[in-house]
Each structure stands twice: as C-alpha cells, then as structure tokens.
C-alpha cells in the first residue's frame, strides 16, 4: 500500500468499530423484549468468556509465536 498503508489500516479499524457499534442497535422502536437486538449480549458474552478463560487458564501457559531466523 506504500505510504498510505498505515492510514488505510487506521481507517479500516475505525470503520470496523463503527460498524460493530451500529449493528448492535435495535431495528424497531419502541424496543421491546421481542424486537430487541441481542447481538450485543452475545458479543459481550464471547468477550467476557474469552477474558475469563485467558485469566484462569491460558495466561500461565502462553509461550508466544516461534520465530525462526534464516540467514
């Protein structure tokens, strides 16, 4: 991407964050339990479960990637 690579990466990340935020909004008003968009609840559950799993188990066993140096 040349000299614009970093800028394009930053814009892509910002667009992704914006898309995640707006995709969690409910589609109808007024919001009821029937038409509520529960994607944010599921997303939060995955994030929370991942953080708990990392803190309880993987934090002590993660070694990182293996880097091979070739000369």
Gaussian input, Z-matrix of N, CA and C with variables (Angstrom, degrees):
# hf/3-21g

backbone

0 1
 N
 C     1     B1
 C     2     B2     1     A1
 N     3     B3     2     A2     1     D1
 C     4     B4     3     A3     2     D2
 C     5     B5     4     A4     3     D3
 N     6     B6     5     A5     4     D4
 C     7     B7     6     A6     5     D5
 C     8     B8     7     A7     6     D6
 N     9     B9     8     A8     7     D7
 C    10    B10     9     A9     8     D8
 C    11    B11    10    A10     9     D9
 N    12    B12    11    A11    10    D10
 C    13    B13    12    A12    11    D11
 C    14    B14    13    A13    12    D12
 N    15    B15    14    A14    13    D13
 C    16    B16    15    A15    14    D14
 C    17    B17    16    A16    15    D15
 N    18    B18    17    A17    16    D16
 C    19    B19    18    A18    17    D17
 C    20    B20    19    A19    18    D18
 N    21    B21    20    A20    19    D19
 C    22    B22    21    A21    20    D20
 C    23    B23    22    A22    21    D21
 N    24    B24    23    A23    22    D22
 C    25    B25    24    A24    23    D23
 C    26    B26    25    A25    24    D24
 N    27    B27    26    A26    25    D25
 C    28    B28    27    A27    26    D26
 C    29    B29    28    A28    27    D27
 N    30    B30    29    A29    28    D28
 C    31    B31    30    A30    29    D29
 C    32    B32    31    A31    30    D30
 N    33    B33    32    A32    31    D31
 C    34    B34    33    A33    32    D32
 C    35    B35    34    A34    33    D33
 N    36    B36    35    A35    34    D34
 C    37    B37    36    A36    35    D35
 C    38    B38    37    A37    36    D36
 N    39    B39    38    A38    37    D37
 C    40    B40    39    A39    38    D38
 C    41    B41    40    A40    39    D39
 N    42    B42    41    A41    40    D40
 C    43    B43    42    A42    41    D41
 C    44    B44    43    A43    42    D42
 N    45    B45    44    A44    43    D43
 C    46    B46    45    A45    44    D44
 C    47    B47    46    A46    45    D45
 N    48    B48    47    A47    46    D46
 C    49    B49    48    A48    47    D47
 C    50    B50    49    A49    48    D48
 N    51    B51    50    A50    49    D49
 C    52    B52    51    A51    50    D50
 C    53    B53    52    A52    51    D51
 N    54    B54    53    A53    52    D52
 C    55    B55    54    A54    53    D53
 C    56    B56    55    A55    54    D54
 N    57    B57    56    A56    55    D55
 C    58    B58    57    A57    56    D56
 C    59    B59    58    A58    57    D57
 N    60    B60    59    A59    58    D58
 C    61    B61    60    A60    59    D59
 C    62    B62    61    A61    60    D60
 N    63    B63    62    A62    61    D61
 C    64    B64    63    A63    62    D62
 C    65    B65    64    A64    63    D63
 N    66    B66    65    A65    64    D64
 C    67    B67    66    A66    65    D65
 C    68    B68    67    A67    66    D66
 N    69    B69    68    A68    67    D67
 C    70    B70    69    A69    68    D68
 C    71    B71    70    A70    69    D69
 N    72    B72    71    A71    70    D70
 C    73    B73    72    A72    71    D71
 C    74    B74    73    A73    72    D72
 N    75    B75    74    A74    73    D73
 C    76    B76    75    A75    74    D74
 C    77    B77    76    A76    75    D75
 N    78    B78    77    A77    76    D76
 C    79    B79    78    A78    77    D77
 C    80    B80    79    A79    78    D78
 N    81    B81    80    A80    79    D79
 C    82    B82    81    A81    80    D80
 C    83    B83    82    A82    81    D81
 N    84    B84    83    A83    82    D82
 C    85    B85    84    A84    83    D83
 C    86    B86    85    A85    84    D84
 N    87    B87    86    A86    85    D85
 C    88    B88    87    A87    86    D86
 C    89    B89    88    A88    87    D87
 N    90    B90    89    A89    88    D88
 C    91    B91    90    A90    89    D89
 C    92    B92    91    A91    90    D90
 N    93    B93    92    A92    91    D91
 C    94    B94    93    A93    92    D92
 C    95    B95    94    A94    93    D93
 N    96    B96    95    A95    94    D94
 C    97    B97    96    A96    95    D95
 C    98    B98    97    A97    96    D96
 N    99    B99    98    A98    97    D97
 C   100   B100    99    A99    98    D98
 C   101   B101   100   A100    99    D99
 N   102   B102   101   A101   100   D100
 C   103   B103   102   A102   101   D101
 C   104   B104   103   A103   102   D102
 N   105   B105   104   A104   103   D103
 C   106   B106   105   A105   104   D104
 C   107   B107   106   A106   105   D105
 N   108   B108   107   A107   106   D106
 C   109   B109   108   A108   107   D107
 C   110   B110   109   A109   108   D108
 N   111   B111   110   A110   109   D109
 C   112   B112   111   A111   110   D110
 C   113   B113   112   A112   111   D111
 N   114   B114   113   A113   112   D112
 C   115   B115   114   A114   113   D113
 C   116   B116   115   A115   114   D114
 N   117   B117   116   A116   115   D115
 C   118   B118   117   A117   116   D116
 C   119   B119   118   A118   117   D117
 N   120   B120   119   A119   118   D118
 C   121   B121   120   A120   119   D119
 C   122   B122   121   A121   120   D120
 N   123   B123   122   A122   121   D121
 C   124   B124   123   A123   122   D122
 C   125   B125   124   A124   123   D123
 N   126   B126   125   A125   124   D124
 C   127   B127   126   A126   125   D125
 C   128   B128   127   A127   126   D126
 N   129   B129   128   A128   127   D127
 C   130   B130   129   A129   128   D128
 C   131   B131   130   A130   129   D129
 N   132   B132   131   A131   130   D130
 C   133   B133   132   A132   131   D131
 C   134   B134   133   A133   132   D132
 N   135   B135   134   A134   133   D133
 C   136   B136   135   A135   134   D134
 C   137   B137   136   A136   135   D135
 N   138   B138   137   A137   136   D136
 C   139   B139   138   A138   137   D137
 C   140   B140   139   A139   138   D138
 N   141   B141   140   A140   139   D139
 C   142   B142   141   A141   140   D140
 C   143   B143   142   A142   141   D141
 N   144   B144   143   A143   142   D142
 C   145   B145   144   A144   143   D143
 C   146   B146   145   A145   144   D144
 N   147   B147   146   A146   145   D145
 C   148   B148   147   A147   146   D146
 C   149   B149   148   A148   147   D147
 N   150   B150   149   A149   148   D148
 C   151   B151   150   A150   149   D149
 C   152   B152   151   A151   150   D150
 N   153   B153   152   A152   151   D151
 C   154   B154   153   A153   152   D152
 C   155   B155   154   A154   153   D153
 N   156   B156   155   A155   154   D154
 C   157   B157   156   A156   155   D155
 C   158   B158   157   A157   156   D156
 N   159   B159   158   A158   157   D157
 C   160   B160   159   A159   158   D158
 C   161   B161   160   A160   159   D159
 N   162   B162   161   A161   160   D160
 C   163   B163   162   A162   161   D161
 C   164   B164   163   A163   162   D162
 N   165   B165   164   A164   163   D163
 C   166   B166   165   A165   164   D164
 C   167   B167   166   A166   165   D165
 N   168   B168   167   A167   166   D166
 C   169   B169   168   A168   167   D167
 C   170   B170   169   A169   168   D168
 N   171   B171   170   A170   169   D169
 C   172   B172   171   A171   170   D170
 C   173   B173   172   A172   171   D171
 N   174   B174   173   A173   172   D172
 C   175   B175   174   A174   173   D173
 C   176   B176   175   A175   174   D174
 N   177   B177   176   A176   175   D175
 C   178   B178   177   A177   176   D176
 C   179   B179   178   A178   177   D177
 N   180   B180   179   A179   178   D178
 C   181   B181   180   A180   179   D179
 C   182   B182   181   A181   180   D180
 N   183   B183   182   A182   181   D181
 C   184   B184   183   A183   182   D182
 C   185   B185   184   A184   183   D183
 N   186   B186   185   A185   184   D184
 C   187   B187   186   A186   185   D185
 C   188   B188   187   A187   186   D186
 N   189   B189   188   A188   187   D187
 C   190   B190   189   A189   188   D188
 C   191   B191   190   A190   189   D189
 N   192   B192   191   A191   190   D190
 C   193   B193   192   A192   191   D191
 C   194   B194   193   A193   192   D192
 N   195   B195   194   A194   193   D193
 C   196   B196   195   A195   194   D194
 C   197   B197   196   A196   195   D195
 N   198   B198   197   A197   196   D196
 C   199   B199   198   A198   197   D197
 C   200   B200   199   A199   198   D198
 N   201   B201   200   A200   199   D199
 C   202   B202   201   A201   200   D200
 C   203   B203   202   A202   201   D201
 N   204   B204   203   A203   202   D202
 C   205   B205   204   A204   203   D203
 C   206   B206   205   A205   204   D204
 N   207   B207   206   A206   205   D205
 C   208   B208   207   A207   206   D206
 C   209   B209   208   A208   207   D207
 N   210   B210   209   A209   208   D208
 C   211   B211   210   A210   209   D209
 C   212   B212   211   A211   210   D210

   B1=1.4416
   B2=1.5320
   B3=1.2928
   B4=1.4609
   B5=1.5117
   B6=1.3060
   B7=1.4686
   B8=1.5307
   B9=1.3299
   B10=1.4635
   B11=1.5230
   B12=1.3257
   B13=1.4587
   B14=1.5158
   B15=1.3274
   B16=1.4703
   B17=1.5289
   B18=1.3132
   B19=1.4635
   B20=1.5346
   B21=1.3145
   B22=1.4655
   B23=1.5263
   B24=1.3298
   B25=1.4647
   B26=1.5253
   B27=1.3160
   B28=1.4653
   B29=1.5295
   B30=1.3298
   B31=1.4641
   B32=1.5261
   B33=1.3332
   B34=1.4620
   B35=1.5222
   B36=1.3212
   B37=1.4651
   B38=1.5257
   B39=1.3308
   B40=1.4681
   B41=1.5266
   B42=1.3372
   B43=1.4598
   B44=1.5281
   B45=1.3254
   B46=1.4598
   B47=1.5155
   B48=1.3302
   B49=1.4716
   B50=1.5259
   B51=1.3149
   B52=1.4640
   B53=1.5323
   B54=1.3208
   B55=1.4615
   B56=1.5187
   B57=1.3325
   B58=1.4650
   B59=1.5264
   B60=1.3249
   B61=1.4646
   B62=1.5310
   B63=1.3381
   B64=1.4551
   B65=1.5257
   B66=1.3281
   B67=1.4560
   B68=1.5256
   B69=1.3183
   B70=1.4549
   B71=1.5361
   B72=1.3196
   B73=1.4604
   B74=1.5252
   B75=1.3271
   B76=1.4682
   B77=1.5350
   B78=1.3334
   B79=1.4629
   B80=1.5284
   B81=1.3064
   B82=1.4647
   B83=1.5174
   B84=1.3353
   B85=1.4588
   B86=1.5134
   B87=1.2704
   B88=1.4639
   B89=1.5354
   B90=1.2974
   B91=1.4636
   B92=1.5213
   B93=1.3165
   B94=1.4585
   B95=1.5296
   B96=1.3050
   B97=1.4612
   B98=1.5257
   B99=1.3160
   B100=1.4641
   B101=1.5261
   B102=1.3422
   B103=1.4625
   B104=1.5279
   B105=1.3101
   B106=1.4610
   B107=1.5280
   B108=1.3281
   B109=1.4555
   B110=1.5334
   B111=1.3017
   B112=1.4591
   B113=1.5253
   B114=1.3214
   B115=1.4657
   B116=1.5249
   B117=1.3224
   B118=1.4619
   B119=1.5242
   B120=1.3215
   B121=1.4617
   B122=1.5264
   B123=1.3233
   B124=1.4640
   B125=1.5230
   B126=1.3233
   B127=1.4636
   B128=1.5261
   B129=1.3205
   B130=1.4677
   B131=1.5164
   B132=1.3378
   B133=1.4605
   B134=1.5181
   B135=1.3382
   B136=1.4642
   B137=1.5242
   B138=1.3185
   B139=1.4698
   B140=1.5228
   B141=1.3285
   B142=1.4630
   B143=1.5198
   B144=1.3293
   B145=1.4550
   B146=1.5142
   B147=1.3256
   B148=1.4587
   B149=1.5131
   B150=1.3198
   B151=1.4693
   B152=1.5293
   B153=1.3148
   B154=1.4766
   B155=1.5235
   B156=1.3320
   B157=1.4672
   B158=1.5269
   B159=1.3261
   B160=1.4626
   B161=1.5242
   B162=1.3318
   B163=1.4644
   B164=1.5246
   B165=1.3201
   B166=1.4607
   B167=1.5249
   B168=1.3405
   B169=1.4535
   B170=1.5271
   B171=1.3005
   B172=1.4520
   B173=1.5193
   B174=1.3025
   B175=1.4604
   B176=1.5216
   B177=1.3250
   B178=1.4611
   B179=1.5204
   B180=1.3282
   B181=1.4567
   B182=1.5288
   B183=1.3218
   B184=1.4577
   B185=1.5237
   B186=1.3446
   B187=1.4634
   B188=1.5195
   B189=1.2835
   B190=1.4423
   B191=1.5099
   B192=1.3359
   B193=1.4545
   B194=1.5203
   B195=1.3311
   B196=1.4561
   B197=1.5253
   B198=1.3378
   B199=1.4540
   B200=1.5231
   B201=1.3178
   B202=1.4672
   B203=1.5201
   B204=1.3244
   B205=1.4647
   B206=1.5112
   B207=1.3108
   B208=1.4517
   B209=1.5225
   B210=1.3219
   B211=1.4694
   B212=1.4959
   A1=111.55
   A2=116.18
   A3=118.96
   A4=112.88
   A5=115.41
   A6=119.68
   A7=113.08
   A8=118.24
   A9=121.58
   A10=112.92
   A11=118.17
   A12=121.87
   A13=113.63
   A14=117.19
   A15=120.82
   A16=110.57
   A17=117.02
   A18=120.81
   A19=110.92
   A20=116.79
   A21=120.52
   A22=110.14
   A23=118.02
   A24=121.03
   A25=111.54
   A26=117.69
   A27=121.60
   A28=110.13
   A29=117.03
   A30=120.21
   A31=111.31
   A32=117.88
   A33=120.91
   A34=111.14
   A35=117.43
   A36=120.96
   A37=110.45
   A38=117.00
   A39=120.45
   A40=111.27
   A41=117.01
   A42=120.27
   A43=110.87
   A44=117.23
   A45=120.94
   A46=111.96
   A47=116.83
   A48=120.77
   A49=110.33
   A50=116.31
   A51=120.56
   A52=110.82
   A53=117.72
   A54=121.23
   A55=111.29
   A56=117.84
   A57=120.95
   A58=110.57
   A59=116.62
   A60=120.41
   A61=110.53
   A62=117.27
   A63=119.63
   A64=113.00
   A65=118.00
   A66=118.88
   A67=112.09
   A68=117.80
   A69=121.20
   A70=112.32
   A71=117.46
   A72=119.79
   A73=110.57
   A74=117.93
   A75=119.99
   A76=110.76
   A77=116.48
   A78=119.76
   A79=111.92
   A80=117.83
   A81=121.56
   A82=110.80
   A83=114.17
   A84=120.30
   A85=107.69
   A86=121.93
   A87=127.86
   A88=110.50
   A89=114.74
   A90=120.40
   A91=109.36
   A92=114.69
   A93=121.02
   A94=107.98
   A95=116.69
   A96=120.30
   A97=111.41
   A98=117.58
   A99=121.58
   A100=111.60
   A101=118.00
   A102=120.11
   A103=113.79
   A104=117.18
   A105=121.32
   A106=110.30
   A107=117.55
   A108=122.39
   A109=107.25
   A110=116.24
   A111=121.04
   A112=113.15
   A113=118.20
   A114=120.34
   A115=111.46
   A116=117.95
   A117=120.13
   A118=110.65
   A119=117.20
   A120=120.94
   A121=109.99
   A122=116.51
   A123=120.88
   A124=110.47
   A125=117.49
   A126=121.80
   A127=110.66
   A128=116.71
   A129=120.59
   A130=112.14
   A131=116.84
   A132=120.37
   A133=111.96
   A134=116.78
   A135=120.16
   A136=111.19
   A137=117.15
   A138=120.47
   A139=109.92
   A140=117.45
   A141=120.96
   A142=112.17
   A143=117.41
   A144=120.86
   A145=112.13
   A146=116.49
   A147=120.65
   A148=112.76
   A149=116.78
   A150=120.70
   A151=110.47
   A152=116.80
   A153=120.07
   A154=110.50
   A155=117.40
   A156=120.72
   A157=110.74
   A158=116.26
   A159=119.65
   A160=111.22
   A161=116.38
   A162=119.58
   A163=112.85
   A164=117.63
   A165=121.05
   A166=111.73
   A167=117.88
   A168=118.89
   A169=114.80
   A170=117.97
   A171=121.05
   A172=114.78
   A173=118.60
   A174=120.66
   A175=111.59
   A176=116.15
   A177=120.53
   A178=112.69
   A179=118.59
   A180=119.46
   A181=114.37
   A182=118.68
   A183=120.96
   A184=109.97
   A185=116.24
   A186=120.82
   A187=113.29
   A188=118.76
   A189=121.50
   A190=111.82
   A191=117.02
   A192=119.81
   A193=111.88
   A194=115.35
   A195=121.64
   A196=107.13
   A197=115.84
   A198=121.18
   A199=108.11
   A200=115.40
   A201=121.03
   A202=108.84
   A203=115.69
   A204=120.20
   A205=108.47
   A206=115.58
   A207=120.29
   A208=108.31
   A209=115.37
   A210=118.90
   A211=110.70
   D1=-7.91
   D2=176.55
   D3=69.99
   D4=-141.90
   D5=-175.96
   D6=-73.78
   D7=-12.79
   D8=179.31
   D9=-94.61
   D10=-0.09
   D11=-175.89
   D12=-58.97
   D13=-47.44
   D14=-178.95
   D15=-64.39
   D16=-41.64
   D17=179.60
   D18=-64.49
   D19=-42.67
   D20=179.26
   D21=-64.39
   D22=-40.45
   D23=177.93
   D24=-62.96
   D25=-42.89
   D26=179.57
   D27=-64.55
   D28=-44.19
   D29=178.82
   D30=-64.21
   D31=-37.92
   D32=178.74
   D33=-65.43
   D34=-40.53
   D35=178.09
   D36=-65.36
   D37=-45.03
   D38=178.76
   D39=-62.33
   D40=-41.04
   D41=178.41
   D42=-64.63
   D43=-40.34
   D44=178.44
   D45=-63.25
   D46=-42.88
   D47=177.92
   D48=-63.22
   D49=-43.85
   D50=178.62
   D51=-62.43
   D52=-41.89
   D53=179.48
   D54=-64.87
   D55=-39.48
   D56=178.26
   D57=-64.35
   D58=-42.14
   D59=-179.18
   D60=-64.03
   D61=-48.77
   D62=-176.03
   D63=-74.04
   D64=-24.47
   D65=178.40
   D66=-74.22
   D67=-13.33
   D68=179.19
   D69=-88.80
   D70=-7.99
   D71=179.27
   D72=-70.49
   D73=147.17
   D74=175.58
   D75=-68.27
   D76=153.28
   D77=-176.22
   D78=-88.12
   D79=-26.92
   D80=-175.80
   D81=-117.92
   D82=153.30
   D83=171.69
   D84=-123.53
   D85=145.11
   D86=-7.13
   D87=-71.63
   D88=151.79
   D89=-177.89
   D90=-80.40
   D91=127.65
   D92=175.72
   D93=-123.81
   D94=176.10
   D95=178.87
   D96=-65.51
   D97=-24.75
   D98=-178.99
   D99=-76.66
   D100=-43.96
   D101=-175.41
   D102=-101.62
   D103=10.90
   D104=178.42
   D105=-66.22
   D106=141.75
   D107=175.52
   D108=-89.74
   D109=106.83
   D110=-175.91
   D111=-89.73
   D112=12.80
   D113=-179.73
   D114=-63.46
   D115=-33.61
   D116=179.94
   D117=-68.67
   D118=-32.62
   D119=177.09
   D120=-67.21
   D121=-44.21
   D122=178.46
   D123=-65.39
   D124=-44.27
   D125=178.70
   D126=-60.75
   D127=-45.38
   D128=177.52
   D129=-62.88
   D130=-36.27
   D131=176.56
   D132=-64.31
   D133=-42.77
   D134=177.81
   D135=-64.24
   D136=-43.67
   D137=179.25
   D138=-64.50
   D139=-47.47
   D140=179.55
   D141=-62.12
   D142=-43.06
   D143=177.72
   D144=-63.09
   D145=-40.63
   D146=177.90
   D147=-64.72
   D148=-41.59
   D149=178.60
   D150=-65.79
   D151=-44.06
   D152=178.70
   D153=-63.02
   D154=-44.02
   D155=179.03
   D156=-60.87
   D157=-43.17
   D158=179.39
   D159=-63.36
   D160=-46.62
   D161=-177.35
   D162=-67.19
   D163=-35.47
   D164=-176.78
   D165=-81.42
   D166=-41.98
   D167=-169.44
   D168=-119.40
   D169=-54.57
   D170=-169.33
   D171=-76.42
   D172=-21.41
   D173=-177.96
   D174=-58.88
   D175=-33.15
   D176=-176.47
   D177=-88.81
   D178=-13.23
   D179=-174.68
   D180=-118.07
   D181=1.00
   D182=-178.52
   D183=-79.11
   D184=126.91
   D185=-178.72
   D186=-106.99
   D187=-12.60
   D188=-178.09
   D189=86.68
   D190=173.83
   D191=-178.27
   D192=-74.33
   D193=153.64
   D194=176.57
   D195=-88.81
   D196=124.91
   D197=-179.10
   D198=-108.18
   D199=122.23
   D200=178.53
   D201=-104.03
   D202=129.09
   D203=177.86
   D204=-99.98
   D205=124.81
   D206=179.22
   D207=-111.32
   D208=131.63
   D209=179.97
   D210=-110.02

